[in-house]
């Protein structure tokens, strides 16, 4: 794994965390008055889990991007295309990740945020698939990210259902 790749993926995930964090307001009156499902984790779980997942995403992506797969018959062009597509998929995923916070917390649109979170989950599952294709160990390591995004979709949907007029 190259230092420049780790720096790039770490900076991208840190920017995503910062962009989402700016929008997030769990202590605000709007959020406090929302009804939440009984199975929602305690508030302290979210920054702990997301920090671990962002670190996992940065490292797993760096490993995948720098993996040396078997050379292809086209002289490495297919591999270069896979890496370019991976970078695009990662960038799109990070944008979707940060966007959820803005839709939920700032726009106060739980249903829109829940729908967007479903798209994020699909994007995350695709990113795990792409990561696995480039480096199996990194793909397995990234799987919890997609699972958590799926949980976040279920939670977002439950909050939206419990608060239909919010």
Buried (B, 14 or more C-beta within 10 A) or exposed (E): BEEEBBEBBBEBBEEBBEBBBEBBBEEEEEBEEEEEEEEEEEEEEBEEBBEEBBBBBBBBBBBBBBBEBEEEEEEEEEBEEBBEEBBEBBEBBBEBBBBBBBBBBEEBBBBBBBBBBBBBBBBBBBBBBBBBBBBEEBBEBBBBBBBBBBBBBBBBBBBBEEBEEB
